[in-house]
Amino acid sequence: MEIREATPGEHDLVGRLTADAYREFFDRGGRDPDGHYLQKIADVAERAGRTVILVAVQDGSPIGSLTLELDTRVDPDADPLEAHRAHIRMLGVEPAARGNGAGRALMEAAEARAVAGGKTEMTLNTTRLMTAGQAMYASMGYERLPDETLPDGFVLLTYRKVLGVGSV
């Protein structure tokens, strides 16, 4: 398996793959009644100029992706990241490829990128439905922080990991 940045020619494919990875969670009671967030997830090209889009490639085809906010955010109007922090967004692995280490490999590559960029902390949010991700984050040394409740009442679980020697 290869982990690398997505090429512009892969943005549409990677976007569809990532949105499809999230779709099952929305179908099981996640929030996105109008499909707006799935459209946002699928629009890799829109965020690629501000963030790092990593892909896991197996047998020549992308099977997963992750968006890494190093200096700027996915949402250009969001509060800026603190100088020491990187943030992971939109980690998704296609259902047929889950369990082969692609998610962990993407996370490790994101951590390495953050450390190389001088970051000492990685944060991410997930949902209650994404239990496999929660288990992976805990096994990788991420600690739970207080939940974040969005204005519509949707709860995001927050995780953080201090980066440094031996963390990647």
DSSP file (Angstrom, degrees, kcal/mol; ACC not computed):
  #  RESIDUE AA STRUCTURE BP1 BP2  ACC     N-H-->O    O-->H-N    N-H-->O    O-->H-N    TCO  KAPPA ALPHA  PHI   PSI    X-CA   Y-CA   Z-CA
    1    1 A M              0   0    0      0, 0.0     2,-0.4     0, 0.0    57,-0.2   0.000 360.0 360.0 360.0 137.9    0.0    0.0    0.0
    2    2 A E  E     -A   57   0A   0     55,-2.6    55,-3.2     2,-0.0     2,-0.5  -0.912 360.0-159.6-112.1 137.4    1.2    3.5   -0.9
    3    3 A I  E     +A   56   0A   0     -2,-0.4     2,-0.3    53,-0.2    53,-0.2  -0.979  34.2 133.6-114.9 125.8    0.3    6.7    1.0
    4    4 A R  E     -A   55   0A   0     51,-2.0    51,-3.5    -2,-0.5     2,-0.2  -0.935  57.9 -70.7-156.7 174.3    0.8    9.9   -1.0
    5    5 A E  E     -A   54   0A   0     -2,-0.3    49,-0.2    49,-0.2     2,-0.2  -0.524  54.6-108.9 -73.4 143.8   -0.9   13.2   -1.9
    6    6 A A        -     0   0    0     47,-2.8    47,-0.2    -2,-0.2    -1,-0.1  -0.474  30.8-129.1 -68.5 142.0   -3.8   12.9   -4.2
    7    7 A T    >>  -     0   0    0     -2,-0.2     3,-1.9     1,-0.1     4,-0.6  -0.582  23.3-110.0 -86.4 156.8   -3.2   14.3   -7.7
    8    8 A P  G >4 S+     0   0    0      0, 0.0     3,-1.0     0, 0.0     4,-0.4   0.860 120.0  59.1 -54.4 -35.5   -5.6   16.8   -9.3
    9    9 A G  G 34 S+     0   0    0      1,-0.2     4,-0.3     2,-0.1     3,-0.1   0.675 105.7  49.3 -67.9 -16.0   -6.7   14.1  -11.7
   10   10 A E  G <> S+     0   0    0     -3,-1.9     4,-3.2     1,-0.1     5,-0.3   0.516  81.6  96.6 -97.3  -7.2   -7.8   11.9   -8.7
   11   11 A H  H <X S+     0   0    0     -3,-1.0     4,-2.3    -4,-0.6    33,-0.4   0.885  85.8  45.2 -55.2 -45.4   -9.8   14.6   -6.9
   12   12 A D  H  > S+     0   0    0     -4,-0.4     4,-2.4     2,-0.2    -1,-0.2   0.940 116.6  45.2 -64.6 -46.2  -13.2   13.5   -8.2
   13   13 A L  H  > S+     0   0    0     -4,-0.3     4,-2.6     1,-0.2    -2,-0.2   0.933 115.1  47.3 -62.2 -46.8  -12.6    9.8   -7.6
   14   14 A V  H  X S+     0   0    0     -4,-3.2     4,-2.4     1,-0.2    -1,-0.2   0.875 111.0  52.8 -64.3 -37.6  -11.2   10.4   -4.1
   15   15 A G  H  X S+     0   0    0     -4,-2.3     4,-2.6    -5,-0.3    -1,-0.2   0.928 111.0  45.5 -63.1 -45.8  -14.1   12.7   -3.3
   16   16 A R  H  X S+     0   0    0     -4,-2.4     4,-2.7     2,-0.2    -2,-0.2   0.920 112.9  51.5 -63.2 -42.9  -16.6   10.0   -4.4
   17   17 A L  H  X S+     0   0    0     -4,-2.6     4,-1.8     2,-0.2    -2,-0.2   0.922 112.7  45.0 -59.4 -45.7  -14.8    7.3   -2.5
   18   18 A T  H  X S+     0   0    0     -4,-2.4     4,-1.5     2,-0.2    -2,-0.2   0.912 113.2  49.4 -68.4 -43.5  -14.7    9.4    0.7
   19   19 A A  H  X S+     0   0    0     -4,-2.6     4,-1.9     1,-0.2     3,-0.2   0.910 110.6  51.4 -61.9 -40.9  -18.3   10.4    0.5
   20   20 A D  H  X S+     0   0    0     -4,-2.7     4,-0.8     1,-0.2    -1,-0.2   0.871 105.8  55.3 -63.7 -35.7  -19.3    6.8   -0.1
   21   21 A A  H  < S+     0   0    0     -4,-1.8     4,-0.2     1,-0.2    -1,-0.2   0.840 114.4  40.5 -64.9 -31.9  -17.3    5.8    3.0
   22   22 A Y  H >X S+     0   0    0     -4,-1.5     4,-1.4    -3,-0.2     3,-1.3   0.746  95.5  81.5 -85.3 -25.6  -19.4    8.3    5.0
   23   23 A R  H 3X S+     0   0    0     -4,-1.9     4,-2.4     1,-0.3     3,-0.2   0.846  85.2  58.0 -53.1 -41.7  -22.7    7.6    3.4
   24   24 A E  H 3X S+     0   0    0     -4,-0.8     4,-1.0     1,-0.2    -1,-0.3   0.837 104.3  52.5 -61.4 -31.6  -23.4    4.5    5.5
   25   25 A F  H <4>S+     0   0    0     -3,-1.3     5,-1.7    -4,-0.2    -1,-0.2   0.865 109.9  47.5 -73.1 -34.8  -23.1    6.6    8.7
   26   26 A F  H ><5S+     0   0    0     -4,-1.4     3,-1.3    -3,-0.2    -2,-0.2   0.869 109.2  54.5 -70.5 -35.6  -25.6    9.1    7.5
   27   27 A D  H 3<5S+     0   0    0     -4,-2.4    -1,-0.2     1,-0.3    -2,-0.2   0.747 104.8  56.4 -67.2 -22.9  -27.9    6.2    6.4
   28   28 A R  T 3<5S-     0   0    0     -4,-1.0    -1,-0.3    -5,-0.2    -2,-0.2   0.055 138.8 -70.0 -99.1  24.7  -27.7    4.9   10.0
   29   29 A G  T < 5S+     0   0    0     -3,-1.3    -3,-0.2     1,-0.2    -2,-0.2   0.549  86.2 141.6 105.5   7.9  -28.9    8.1   11.7
   30   30 A G      < -     0   0    0     -5,-1.7     2,-0.4    -7,-0.1    -1,-0.2  -0.253  58.0 -93.7 -72.8 171.4  -26.1   10.5   11.2
   31   31 A R  S    S+     0   0    0      1,-0.1    -1,-0.1     2,-0.0    -4,-0.1  -0.741  81.1  98.6 -93.3 134.5  -26.9   14.1   10.4
   32   32 A D    >   +     0   0    0     -2,-0.4     3,-1.5    -6,-0.1     6,-0.1   0.248  31.1 166.9 160.8  54.8  -27.0   15.4    6.8
   33   33 A P  T 3  S+     0   0    0      0, 0.0    -2,-0.0     0, 0.0    -3,-0.0   0.791  82.0  39.2 -59.5 -30.2  -30.7   15.5    5.8
   34   34 A D  T 3  S-     0   0    0      0, 0.0     0, 0.0     0, 0.0     0, 0.0   0.418 108.7-117.7-100.4   2.2  -30.1   17.6    2.7
   35   35 A G  S <> S+     0   0    0     -3,-1.5     4,-1.9     3,-0.0     5,-0.2   0.559  74.5 130.7  76.6   7.6  -26.9   15.8    1.6
   36   36 A H  H  > S+     0   0    0      1,-0.2     4,-2.1     2,-0.2     5,-0.1   0.910  70.1  47.8 -62.2 -44.2  -24.9   19.1    2.0
   37   37 A Y  H  > S+     0   0    0      1,-0.2     4,-2.7     2,-0.2    -1,-0.2   0.894 109.5  52.8 -68.8 -37.8  -22.1   17.5    4.1
   38   38 A L  H  > S+     0   0    0      1,-0.2     4,-2.1     2,-0.2    -1,-0.2   0.888 109.3  50.7 -62.4 -36.7  -21.6   14.6    1.7
   39   39 A Q  H  X S+     0   0    0     -4,-1.9     4,-1.1     2,-0.2    -2,-0.2   0.905 110.2  49.8 -64.5 -40.4  -21.3   17.1   -1.1
   40   40 A K  H >< S+     0   0    0     -4,-2.1     3,-0.6     1,-0.2    -2,-0.2   0.923 110.1  50.1 -63.6 -44.2  -18.7   18.9    0.9
   41   41 A I  H 3< S+     0   0    0     -4,-2.7    -1,-0.2     1,-0.2    -2,-0.2   0.901 110.5  50.9 -59.2 -41.3  -16.8   15.7    1.6
   42   42 A A  H 3< S+     0   0    0     -4,-2.1     2,-1.8     1,-0.2     3,-0.3   0.699  89.5  84.2 -72.0 -19.7  -16.9   14.8   -2.2
   43   43 A D    <X  +     0   0    0     -4,-1.1     4,-0.9    -3,-0.6     3,-0.4  -0.450  46.6 152.3 -88.2  67.9  -15.5   18.2   -3.2
   44   44 A V  H >>  +     0   0    0     -2,-1.8     4,-1.8   -33,-0.4     3,-0.7   0.888  67.7  60.2 -62.2 -41.2  -11.8   17.4   -2.8
   45   45 A A  H 3> S+     0   0    0     -3,-0.3     4,-0.5     1,-0.2    -1,-0.2   0.857  99.2  58.0 -58.4 -35.4  -10.8   19.9   -5.5
   46   46 A E  H 34 S+     0   0    0     -3,-0.4    -1,-0.2     1,-0.2     3,-0.2   0.861 117.4  30.7 -64.9 -35.6  -12.3   22.8   -3.5
   47   47 A R  H XX S+     0   0    0     -4,-0.9     4,-1.9    -3,-0.7     3,-1.5   0.573  95.5  89.1-100.1  -9.8  -10.2   22.2   -0.4
   48   48 A A  H 3< S+     0   0    0     -4,-1.8     5,-0.2     1,-0.3    -1,-0.1   0.778  83.6  57.2 -63.1 -27.5   -7.0   20.8   -2.0
   49   49 A G  T 3< S+     0   0    0     -4,-0.5    -1,-0.3    -3,-0.2    -2,-0.1   0.701 116.5  34.7 -76.0 -17.6   -5.5   24.2   -2.4
   50   50 A R  T <4 S+     0   0    0     -3,-1.5    22,-0.6    -4,-0.1    21,-0.4   0.633 122.6  33.0-107.2 -20.4   -5.7   24.9    1.4
   51   51 A T  S  < S-     0   0    0     -4,-1.9     2,-0.5    18,-0.1    18,-0.2  -0.740  81.7-101.1-131.8 174.8   -5.2   21.5    2.8
   52   52 A V  E     - B   0  68A   0     16,-2.5    16,-3.1    -2,-0.2     2,-0.7  -0.901  28.0-158.1-102.2 125.7   -3.2   18.3    2.2
   53   53 A I  E     - B   0  67A   0     -2,-0.5   -47,-2.8    14,-0.2     2,-0.3  -0.905  11.8-168.2-105.7 109.6   -5.2   15.4    0.7
   54   54 A L  E     -AB   5  66A   0     12,-2.7    12,-2.0    -2,-0.7     2,-0.4  -0.762   1.6-164.3 -96.8 143.4   -3.6   12.1    1.4
   55   55 A V  E     -AB   4  65A   0    -51,-3.5   -51,-2.0    -2,-0.3     2,-0.6  -0.960  17.7-140.0-126.1 146.6   -4.7    8.9   -0.3
   56   56 A A  E     -AB   3  64A   0      8,-2.4     7,-3.2    -2,-0.4     8,-1.1  -0.927  26.2-164.6 -98.9 125.1   -4.1    5.2    0.4
   57   57 A V  E     +AB   2  62A   0    -55,-3.2   -55,-2.6    -2,-0.6     2,-0.4  -0.947  11.2 179.1-118.5 128.0   -3.5    3.4   -2.9
   58   58 A Q  E >  S- B   0  61A   0      3,-2.7     3,-1.9    -2,-0.5    -2,-0.0  -0.996  73.3  -7.4-129.7 131.2   -3.6   -0.3   -3.3
   59   59 A D  T 3  S-     0   0    0     -2,-0.4    -1,-0.1     1,-0.3    -2,-0.0   0.860 131.6 -54.5  52.3  38.6   -3.0   -2.1   -6.6
   60   60 A G  T 3  S+     0   0    0      1,-0.2    -1,-0.3    -3,-0.1    -3,-0.0   0.421 119.2  99.6  82.8  -1.1   -3.0    1.3   -8.4
   61   61 A S  E <  S-B   58   0A   0     -3,-1.9    -3,-2.7     2,-0.0    -1,-0.2  -0.953  76.0-113.4-123.3 137.9   -6.4    2.5   -7.1
   62   62 A P  E     +B   57   0A   0      0, 0.0    -5,-0.3     0, 0.0     3,-0.1  -0.443  33.4 171.5 -62.8 136.1   -7.2    4.8   -4.2
   63   63 A I  E     +     0   0A   0     -7,-3.2    31,-2.9     1,-0.4     2,-0.3   0.425  63.4   7.1-123.1  -7.3   -9.0    3.0   -1.4
   64   64 A G  E     -BC  56  93A   0     -8,-1.1    -8,-2.4    29,-0.3    -1,-0.4  -0.986  58.7-164.4-166.9 162.8   -9.0    5.7    1.3
   65   65 A S  E     -BC  55  92A   0     27,-2.6    27,-2.5    -2,-0.3     2,-0.3  -0.970   4.7-163.5-152.4 167.6   -8.3    9.3    1.9
   66   66 A L  E     -B   54   0A   0    -12,-2.0   -12,-2.7    -2,-0.3     2,-0.5  -0.980  16.2-139.2-152.3 139.5   -7.7   11.9    4.7
   67   67 A T  E     -BC  53  89A   0     22,-2.8    22,-3.1    -2,-0.3     2,-0.6  -0.922  19.4-160.3-104.4 127.6   -7.7   15.7    4.7
   68   68 A L  E     -BC  52  88A   0    -16,-3.1   -16,-2.5    -2,-0.5     2,-0.8  -0.933   7.6-155.6-113.7 120.1   -5.0   17.3    6.8
   69   69 A E  E     + C   0  87A   0     18,-3.2    18,-2.2    -2,-0.6     4,-0.1  -0.845  27.9 156.7 -92.2 110.7   -5.3   20.8    8.0
   70   70 A L  S    S-     0   0    0     -2,-0.8    -1,-0.2   -20,-0.3   -19,-0.1   0.861  79.8 -10.3 -98.8 -53.7   -1.7   22.0    8.6
   71   71 A D  S    S+     0   0    0    -21,-0.4    10,-0.4     1,-0.2     2,-0.3   0.637 131.1  38.0-119.8 -27.7   -1.9   25.8    8.3
   72   72 A T  S    S-     0   0    0    -22,-0.6    -2,-0.2     8,-0.1    -1,-0.2  -0.860  77.4-116.7-127.8 162.7   -5.3   26.5    6.9
   73   73 A R        -     0   0    0     -2,-0.3    -5,-0.0     2,-0.2    -3,-0.0  -0.515  19.9-120.1 -98.2 160.8   -8.7   25.0    7.4
   74   74 A V  S    S+     0   0    0     -2,-0.2    -1,-0.1     1,-0.2   -23,-0.1   0.931 111.3  56.8 -58.8 -46.6  -11.2   23.2    5.1
   75   75 A D  S >  S-     0   0    0      1,-0.2     3,-2.1     4,-0.1    -2,-0.2  -0.798  79.5-155.6 -89.3 110.4  -13.6   25.9    5.9
   76   76 A P  T 3  S+     0   0    0      0, 0.0    -1,-0.2     0, 0.0    -3,-0.1   0.754  93.1  52.9 -60.3 -23.2  -11.9   29.2    4.9
   77   77 A D  T 3  S+     0   0    0     -3,-0.1    -3,-0.0     2,-0.0    -2,-0.0   0.484  87.6 107.0 -90.4  -2.5  -14.1   31.2    7.3
   78   78 A A  S <  S-     0   0    0     -3,-2.1    -5,-0.2     1,-0.1     3,-0.1  -0.301  86.8 -84.7 -72.3 158.4  -13.3   28.9   10.3
   79   79 A D        -     0   0    0      1,-0.1    -1,-0.1    -2,-0.0    -4,-0.1  -0.356  57.2-102.3 -57.4 141.7  -11.1   30.1   13.1
   80   80 A P        -     0   0    0      0, 0.0     2,-0.1     0, 0.0    -8,-0.1  -0.253  37.5-100.3 -66.6 156.7   -7.4   29.5   12.2
   81   81 A L        -     0   0    0    -10,-0.4     2,-0.1     1,-0.1     5,-0.0  -0.440  40.0-103.8 -69.2 147.3   -5.5   26.6   13.7
   82   82 A E    >   -     0   0    0     -2,-0.1     3,-2.0     1,-0.1    -1,-0.1  -0.480  37.2-109.8 -67.4 150.3   -3.2   27.4   16.6
   83   83 A A  T 3  S+     0   0    0      1,-0.3    -1,-0.1    -2,-0.1    -2,-0.1   0.764 116.2  47.5 -58.1 -29.7    0.4   27.4   15.4
   84   84 A H  T 3  S+     0   0    0     35,-0.1    36,-2.3    36,-0.1    37,-1.5   0.492 101.1  85.1 -89.4  -3.0    1.3   24.1   17.2
   85   85 A R  E <   - d   0 121A   0     -3,-2.0     2,-0.3    34,-0.2    37,-0.2  -0.805  47.8-174.1-113.8 140.9   -1.7   22.2   16.0
   86   86 A A  E     - d   0 122A   0     35,-2.5    37,-2.0    -2,-0.4     2,-0.4  -0.869  17.5-151.5-115.9 158.7   -2.7   20.1   12.9
   87   87 A H  E     -Cd  69 123A   0    -18,-2.2   -18,-3.2    -2,-0.3     2,-0.4  -0.997   5.2-140.6-139.1 134.7   -6.2   18.7   12.5
   88   88 A I  E     +Cd  68 124A   0     35,-2.6    37,-0.6    -2,-0.4     2,-0.3  -0.767  24.1 178.3 -95.4 136.8   -7.5   15.7   10.6
   89   89 A R  E     +C   67   0A   0    -22,-3.1   -22,-2.8    -2,-0.4    37,-0.0  -0.954  53.3   6.4-131.9 152.4  -10.7   15.8    8.7
   90   90 A M  E     +     0   0A   0     -2,-0.3     2,-0.5   -24,-0.2    -1,-0.1   0.787  63.9 179.8  52.6  46.6  -12.7   13.4    6.5
   91   91 A L  E     +     0   0A   0    -25,-0.2     2,-0.3   -24,-0.1   -25,-0.2  -0.682  14.3 163.1 -75.2 124.6  -10.8   10.2    7.0
   92   92 A G  E     -C   65   0A   0    -27,-2.5   -27,-2.6    -2,-0.5     2,-0.4  -0.992  25.4-169.7-148.8 139.5  -12.6    7.5    5.0
   93   93 A V  E     -C   64   0A   0     -2,-0.3   -29,-0.3   -29,-0.2     5,-0.1  -0.992  39.5-104.1-125.6 134.8  -11.8    4.1    3.6
   94   94 A E    >>  -     0   0    0    -31,-2.9     3,-2.0    -2,-0.4     4,-0.5  -0.295  34.3-117.8 -58.7 141.0  -14.0    2.3    1.1
   95   95 A P  G >4 S+     0   0    0      0, 0.0     3,-1.1     0, 0.0    -1,-0.1   0.829 111.3  55.4 -52.5 -40.3  -16.0   -0.4    2.9
   96   96 A A  G 34 S+     0   0    0      1,-0.2    -2,-0.1     3,-0.0   -33,-0.0   0.712 110.6  47.1 -67.8 -18.8  -14.6   -3.3    0.9
   97   97 A A  G X4 S+     0   0    0     -3,-2.0     3,-1.1   -34,-0.2     5,-0.4   0.392  83.9 120.9-103.3   1.7  -11.0   -2.2    1.9
   98   98 A R  T <<  +     0   0    0     -3,-1.1   -34,-0.0    -4,-0.5    -4,-0.0  -0.315  64.6  34.3 -69.0 150.1  -11.6   -1.7    5.6
   99   99 A G  T 3  S+     0   0    0      1,-0.0    -1,-0.2    -2,-0.0    -3,-0.0   0.448  88.6  97.8  89.3   1.0   -9.5   -3.7    8.1
  100  100 A N  S <  S-     0   0    0     -3,-1.1    -2,-0.1     0, 0.0    -3,-0.0   0.320 102.5 -98.7-104.1   8.6   -6.4   -3.8    6.0
  101  101 A G  S  > S+     0   0    0     -4,-0.1     4,-2.5     3,-0.0     5,-0.2   0.491  85.5 125.2  94.5   3.6   -4.6   -1.0    7.7
  102  102 A A  H  > S+     0   0    0     -5,-0.4     4,-2.5     2,-0.2     5,-0.2   0.921  75.8  48.9 -64.0 -43.5   -5.3    1.8    5.3
  103  103 A G  H  > S+     0   0    0      1,-0.2     4,-2.3     2,-0.2    -1,-0.2   0.928 113.7  46.0 -61.7 -45.4   -6.9    4.1    7.9
  104  104 A R  H  > S+     0   0    0      2,-0.2     4,-2.8     1,-0.2    -1,-0.2   0.903 111.8  51.7 -63.8 -41.7   -4.0    3.6   10.3
  105  105 A A  H  X S+     0   0    0     -4,-2.5     4,-2.2     2,-0.2    -2,-0.2   0.897 110.3  48.9 -64.0 -39.9   -1.4    4.2    7.5
  106  106 A L  H  X S+     0   0    0     -4,-2.5     4,-2.3     2,-0.2    -1,-0.2   0.922 112.0  49.1 -63.6 -43.8   -3.2    7.4    6.5
  107  107 A M  H  X S+     0   0    0     -4,-2.3     4,-2.5     2,-0.2    -2,-0.2   0.927 111.3  49.0 -60.8 -46.1   -3.2    8.6   10.2
  108  108 A E  H  X S+     0   0    0     -4,-2.8     4,-2.3     1,-0.2    -1,-0.2   0.891 111.4  49.6 -62.5 -40.0    0.5    7.7   10.5
  109  109 A A  H  X S+     0   0    0     -4,-2.2     4,-2.3     2,-0.2    -1,-0.2   0.894 110.5  50.5 -66.3 -39.0    1.4    9.6    7.3
  110  110 A A  H  X S+     0   0    0     -4,-2.3     4,-2.4     2,-0.2    -2,-0.2   0.911 110.2  49.8 -64.2 -42.2   -0.7   12.6    8.5
  111  111 A E  H  X S+     0   0    0     -4,-2.5     4,-2.7     2,-0.2    -2,-0.2   0.922 110.3  50.3 -61.9 -43.5    1.2   12.6   11.9
  112  112 A A  H  X S+     0   0    0     -4,-2.3     4,-2.5     1,-0.2    -2,-0.2   0.904 110.8  49.5 -62.1 -41.3    4.5   12.4   10.1
  113  113 A R  H  X S+     0   0    0     -4,-2.3     4,-1.5     2,-0.2    -1,-0.2   0.907 111.1  49.9 -62.5 -41.8    3.5   15.4    7.9
  114  114 A A  H  <>S+     0   0    0     -4,-2.4     5,-2.8     2,-0.2    -2,-0.2   0.930 111.3  47.5 -64.4 -45.2    2.5   17.4   10.9
  115  115 A V  H ><5S+     0   0    0     -4,-2.7     3,-2.0     1,-0.2    -2,-0.2   0.925 110.6  52.3 -61.6 -44.3    5.7   16.7   12.8
  116  116 A A  H 3<5S+     0   0    0     -4,-2.5    -1,-0.2     1,-0.3    -2,-0.2   0.805 107.3  54.4 -62.0 -28.0    7.7   17.6    9.7
  117  117 A G  T 3<5S-     0   0    0     -4,-1.5    -1,-0.3    -5,-0.2    -2,-0.2   0.312 124.6-104.1 -88.2   8.7    5.7   20.9    9.6
  118  118 A G  T < 5S+     0   0    0     -3,-2.0     2,-0.2     1,-0.3    -3,-0.2   0.621  71.1 147.2  83.2  13.2    6.7   21.7   13.2
  119  119 A K      < -     0   0    0     -5,-2.8    -1,-0.3    -6,-0.2   -34,-0.2  -0.582  30.3-172.8 -84.5 146.1    3.4   20.7   14.8
  120  120 A T        +     0   0    0    -36,-2.3    43,-2.4    -2,-0.2     2,-0.3   0.354  67.7  46.9-117.0   1.9    3.3   19.2   18.3
  121  121 A E  E     -dE  85 162A   0    -37,-1.5   -35,-2.5    41,-0.3     2,-0.4  -0.997  57.6-163.0-148.3 140.4   -0.4   18.3   18.5
  122  122 A M  E     -dE  86 161A   0     39,-2.7    39,-2.5    -2,-0.3     2,-0.3  -0.979  14.1-177.6-121.1 135.8   -2.9   16.6   16.3
  123  123 A T  E     +dE  87 160A   0    -37,-2.0   -35,-2.6    -2,-0.4     2,-0.3  -0.880   5.1 168.8-126.2 162.5   -6.6   16.9   16.8
  124  124 A L  E     -dE  88 159A   0     35,-1.8    35,-2.8    -2,-0.3     2,-0.3  -0.972  21.1-138.3-161.8 162.6   -9.7   15.3   15.1
  125  125 A N  E     + E   0 158A   0    -37,-0.6     2,-0.3    -2,-0.3    33,-0.2  -0.940  22.9 167.8-124.7 151.1  -13.4   14.9   15.6
  126  126 A T  E     - E   0 157A   0     31,-2.1    31,-2.9    -2,-0.3     2,-0.3  -0.841  28.4-108.4-145.2-176.2  -15.6   11.9   15.0
  127  127 A T    >   -     0   0    0     -2,-0.3     3,-1.0    29,-0.2     7,-0.2  -0.757  28.4-108.7-118.4 166.4  -19.1   10.8   15.7
  128  128 A R  T 3  S+     0   0    0     27,-0.4     3,-0.1    -2,-0.3    -1,-0.1   0.808 116.4  58.7 -61.8 -30.6  -20.6    8.2   18.0
  129  129 A L  T 3  S+     0   0    0      1,-0.2     2,-1.8     2,-0.1     3,-0.3   0.740  86.7  78.6 -72.2 -22.2  -21.5    6.0   15.1
  130  130 A M    <>  +     0   0    0     -3,-1.0     4,-1.9     1,-0.2    -1,-0.2  -0.436  53.2 152.3 -89.3  65.7  -17.8    5.7   13.9
  131  131 A T  H  >  +     0   0    0     -2,-1.8     4,-2.2     1,-0.2    -1,-0.2   0.828  66.3  56.7 -68.9 -34.3  -16.8    3.1   16.5
  132  132 A A  H  > S+     0   0    0     -3,-0.3     4,-2.1     1,-0.2    -1,-0.2   0.918 108.8  48.2 -63.8 -41.1  -14.0    1.5   14.4
  133  133 A G  H  > S+     0   0    0      2,-0.2     4,-2.9     1,-0.2     5,-0.2   0.911 108.5  53.9 -63.5 -42.2  -12.4    4.9   14.1
  134  134 A Q  H  X S+     0   0    0     -4,-1.9     4,-2.2     1,-0.2    -2,-0.2   0.916 109.5  48.0 -58.5 -43.7  -12.7    5.5   17.9
  135  135 A A  H  X S+     0   0    0     -4,-2.2     4,-2.2     1,-0.2    -1,-0.2   0.907 112.3  49.3 -64.5 -41.2  -11.0    2.2   18.6
  136  136 A M  H  X S+     0   0    0     -4,-2.1     4,-1.3     2,-0.2    -2,-0.2   0.934 110.0  50.4 -64.3 -45.6   -8.2    3.0   16.2
  137  137 A Y  H  <>S+     0   0    0     -4,-2.9     5,-2.5     1,-0.2     3,-0.5   0.922 111.3  48.6 -60.2 -43.6   -7.6    6.5   17.6
  138  138 A A  H ><5S+     0   0    0     -4,-2.2     3,-1.5     1,-0.2    -1,-0.2   0.911 109.8  51.9 -62.1 -41.9   -7.4    5.1   21.1
  139  139 A S  H 3<5S+     0   0    0     -4,-2.2    -1,-0.2     1,-0.3    -2,-0.2   0.731 107.0  54.9 -68.1 -20.3   -4.9    2.4   20.0
  140  140 A M  T 3<5S-     0   0    0     -4,-1.3    -1,-0.3    -3,-0.5    -2,-0.2   0.341 126.3 -97.0 -94.7   5.8   -2.8    5.1   18.4
  141  141 A G  T < 5S+     0   0    0     -3,-1.5    21,-0.3     1,-0.3     2,-0.3   0.620  72.0 148.1  93.5  13.0   -2.5    7.2   21.6
  142  142 A Y      < -     0   0    0     -5,-2.5     2,-0.3    -6,-0.2    -1,-0.3  -0.627  33.8-148.8 -80.7 140.1   -5.2    9.7   21.0
  143  143 A E  E     -F  160   0A   0     17,-3.2    17,-2.0    -2,-0.3     2,-0.3  -0.823  17.5-111.1-108.0 149.2   -7.0   10.9   24.2
  144  144 A R  E     -F  159   0A   0     -2,-0.3    15,-0.2    15,-0.2     3,-0.1  -0.587  31.2-170.4 -77.9 137.8  -10.6   12.1   24.4
  145  145 A L  E     -F  158   0A   0     13,-2.7    13,-0.6    -2,-0.3     3,-0.1  -0.668  45.9 -60.9-111.5 173.7  -11.2   15.7   25.1
  146  146 A P  E     -     0   0A   0      0, 0.0    -1,-0.2     0, 0.0    13,-0.0  -0.264  64.5-102.4 -56.9 143.8  -14.6   17.2   25.9
  147  147 A D  E     -     0   0A   0     10,-0.1     2,-0.5    -3,-0.1    10,-0.2  -0.220  27.3-131.9 -62.2 155.6  -17.3   16.7   23.2
  148  148 A E  E     -F  156   0A   0      8,-2.8     8,-3.3    -3,-0.1     2,-0.6  -0.965  15.5-156.7-111.3 124.1  -18.2   19.5   20.9
  149  149 A T  E     -F  155   0A   0     -2,-0.5     6,-0.2     6,-0.2     5,-0.1  -0.900  12.2-141.8-104.3 122.0  -21.9   20.2   20.4
  150  150 A L    >   -     0   0    0      4,-3.0     3,-2.8    -2,-0.6     0, 0.0  -0.311  31.7 -98.2 -76.5 162.9  -22.8   22.0   17.2
  151  151 A P  T 3  S+     0   0    0      0, 0.0    -1,-0.1     0, 0.0    -2,-0.0   0.784 124.9  55.0 -54.4 -29.0  -25.6   24.6   17.1
  152  152 A D  T 3  S-     0   0    0      2,-0.1     3,-0.1     1,-0.0    -2,-0.0   0.398 123.2-104.4 -86.5   5.6  -28.1   22.0   15.8
  153  153 A G  S <  S+     0   0    0     -3,-2.8     2,-0.2     1,-0.3    -1,-0.0   0.357  72.5 144.6  92.0  -5.5  -27.3   19.7   18.8
  154  154 A F        -     0   0    0     -5,-0.1    -4,-3.0     1,-0.1     2,-0.5  -0.489  43.1-137.1 -69.8 134.6  -25.1   17.2   16.9
  155  155 A V  E     - F   0 149A   0     -6,-0.2     2,-0.5    -2,-0.2   -27,-0.4  -0.818  15.2-164.8-102.3 128.8  -22.3   15.9   19.1
  156  156 A L  E     - F   0 148A   0     -8,-3.3    -8,-2.8    -2,-0.5     2,-0.4  -0.934  17.6-135.6-106.9 131.8  -18.7   15.5   17.8
  157  157 A L  E     -E  126   0A   0    -31,-2.9   -31,-2.1    -2,-0.5     2,-0.4  -0.728  23.3-146.1 -83.1 134.5  -16.3   13.4   19.8
  158  158 A T  E     -EF 125 145A   0    -13,-0.6   -13,-2.7    -2,-0.4     2,-0.3  -0.870  16.9-175.7-110.3 135.7  -12.9   15.2   20.1
  159  159 A Y  E     -EF 124 144A   0    -35,-2.8   -35,-1.8    -2,-0.4     2,-0.3  -0.918   1.6-173.2-127.2 153.4   -9.5   13.5   20.2
  160  160 A R  E     -EF 123 143A   0    -17,-2.0   -17,-3.2    -2,-0.3     2,-0.4  -0.997   6.0-170.8-146.2 146.0   -6.0   14.8   20.6
  161  161 A K  E     -E  122   0A   0    -39,-2.5   -39,-2.7    -2,-0.3     2,-0.5  -0.995  22.7-132.6-137.2 132.7   -2.5   13.4   20.4
  162  162 A V  E     -E  121   0A   0     -2,-0.4     2,-0.3   -21,-0.3   -41,-0.3  -0.731  29.8-146.9 -80.5 127.4    0.7   15.1   21.5
  163  163 A L        +     0   0    0    -43,-2.4     2,-0.3    -2,-0.5   -51,-0.0  -0.672  42.8  95.1 -97.3 150.3    3.2   14.6   18.7
  164  164 A G  S >  S+     0   0    0     -2,-0.3     3,-2.3   -43,-0.0     4,-0.4  -0.983  71.0   2.8 165.4-157.5    6.9   14.2   19.1
  165  165 A V  T 3  S+     0   0    0     -2,-0.3     0, 0.0     1,-0.3     0, 0.0  -0.303 130.4   6.0 -57.1 127.2    9.6   11.6   19.4
  166  166 A G  T 3  S+     0   0    0      1,-0.1    -1,-0.3    -2,-0.0    -3,-0.0   0.488  99.8 106.0  80.3   2.5    8.2    8.1   19.1
  167  167 A S    <         0   0    0     -3,-2.3    -2,-0.1     1,-0.1   -56,-0.1   0.637 360.0 360.0 -91.2 -12.3    4.7    9.3   18.2
  168  168 A V              0   0    0     -4,-0.4    -1,-0.1   -57,-0.1   -56,-0.1   0.393 360.0 360.0-126.9 360.0    4.9    8.4   14.5
